[in-house]
Amino acid sequence: TDTDTDTASSTRSNGDDNDDDLNSGSASPVPSMAFREREEEFEILMVPYEEIENCENPNVTFDDASHSGKTVGILCTRSTDENYIKLWGQQRFDEKYKKYNIDTIWNWSKDSKLRPCGPYFRHCVLAAKSMGKECYNSFLDDTVLVDRLTTVRQYLEEYPQVMETLPPPSLADRYGG
């Protein structure tokens, strides 16, 4: 999926030193190499954000001058095939994509009819739902598929069975069962 601002997913730290996705040696969340490799297709940004009223504040702040005193989170954003190759190398791109006749990660046309991967799509929907009603509704109504028209809510109305698409056993814990 893709939103109108080309964001894919986000996470925030609760400051727990046992967090597998973040190196939490400081008050600022820092993506671990495991996180970066798992989300290798995306550009990873540290971004300030404001809490929604009545939400728990994790009190994670950024120490550098550009985000001084602001709560920050990790945002996985749309990238490019060129950035992927620059970061991970042509050989990795060829082994993970070209080998399977996939010529692009990001350059799918609006009329490609590309549809979301069922287990991952389900995982994203469940993650948004776990963040509360406002986040969930924003995800459903503000995130669009590759056609830049179909919202997640519309897709779920047309294909409700996607929510029954369980991940393979090897990914069940990561994708919420």
Solvent accessible surface area in square Angstrom, and as a share of the most:
residue,aa,sasa,rsa
1,T,64,0.37
2,D,19,0.10
3,T,21,0.12
4,D,117,0.61
5,T,98,0.57
6,D,60,0.31
7,T,33,0.19
8,A,24,0.18
9,S,38,0.25
10,S,78,0.50
11,T,49,0.29
12,R,83,0.30
13,S,2,0.01
14,N,108,0.56
15,G,47,0.45
16,D,61,0.31
17,D,115,0.60
18,N,124,0.64
19,D,42,0.22
20,D,124,0.64
21,D,35,0.18
22,L,8,0.04
23,N,81,0.42
24,S,19,0.13
25,G,87,0.84
26,S,61,0.39
27,A,60,0.46
28,S,14,0.09
29,P,1,0.01
30,V,69,0.40
31,P,21,0.13
32,S,12,0.08
33,M,106,0.47
34,A,69,0.53
35,F,5,0.02
36,R,72,0.26
37,E,76,0.34
38,R,82,0.30
39,E,18,0.08
40,E,10,0.04
41,E,44,0.20
42,F,35,0.15
43,E,76,0.34
44,I,39,0.20
45,L,68,0.34
46,M,47,0.21
47,V,41,0.24
48,P,52,0.33
49,Y,63,0.24
50,E,161,0.72
51,E,49,0.22
52,I,78,0.40
53,E,150,0.67
54,N,159,0.82
55,C,58,0.35
56,E,143,0.64
57,N,71,0.37
58,P,27,0.17
59,N,113,0.58
60,V,6,0.03
61,T,45,0.26
62,F,31,0.13
63,D,111,0.58
64,D,67,0.35
65,A,99,0.77
66,S,83,0.54
67,H,37,0.16
68,S,75,0.49
69,G,61,0.59
70,K,108,0.46
71,T,20,0.11
72,V,0,0.00
73,G,4,0.04
74,I,1,0.00
75,L,34,0.17
76,C,2,0.01
77,T,15,0.09
78,R,66,0.24
79,S,9,0.06
80,T,49,0.28
81,D,11,0.05
82,E,114,0.51
83,N,67,0.34
84,Y,4,0.02
85,I,50,0.25
86,K,175,0.74
87,L,99,0.49
88,W,45,0.16
89,G,27,0.26
90,Q,86,0.38
91,Q,132,0.59
92,R,62,0.23
93,F,5,0.02
94,D,52,0.27
95,E,91,0.41
96,K,95,0.40
97,Y,29,0.11
98,K,86,0.36
99,K,138,0.59
100,Y,135,0.51
101,N,139,0.71
102,I,66,0.33
103,D,97,0.50
104,T,20,0.12
105,I,28,0.14
106,W,34,0.12
107,N,91,0.47
108,W,84,0.30
109,S,60,0.39
110,K,122,0.52
111,D,113,0.58
112,S,41,0.26
113,K,173,0.73
114,L,81,0.40
115,R,137,0.50
116,P,27,0.17
117,C,84,0.50
118,G,16,0.15
119,P,22,0.14
120,Y,66,0.25
121,F,2,0.01
122,R,28,0.10
123,H,51,0.23
124,C,18,0.11
125,V,3,0.01
126,L,60,0.30
127,A,47,0.37
128,A,8,0.06
129,K,116,0.49
130,S,92,0.59
131,M,104,0.46
132,G,33,0.32
133,K,162,0.68
134,E,110,0.49
135,C,45,0.27
136,Y,49,0.19
137,N,49,0.25
138,S,51,0.33
139,F,31,0.13
140,L,6,0.03
141,D,66,0.34
142,D,75,0.39
143,T,4,0.02
144,V,22,0.13
145,L,13,0.06
146,V,27,0.15
147,D,42,0.22
148,R,88,0.32
149,L,146,0.73
150,T,35,0.20
151,T,26,0.15
152,V,0,0.00
153,R,83,0.30
154,Q,93,0.42
155,Y,9,0.04
156,L,24,0.12
157,E,125,0.56
158,E,117,0.52
159,Y,54,0.21
160,P,81,0.51
161,Q,106,0.47
162,V,11,0.07
163,M,49,0.22
164,E,135,0.60
165,T,48,0.28
166,L,109,0.54
167,P,11,0.07
168,P,64,0.40
169,P,129,0.81
170,S,104,0.67
171,L,56,0.28
172,A,28,0.22
173,D,144,0.75
174,R,104,0.38
175,Y,22,0.08
176,G,55,0.53
177,G,45,0.43
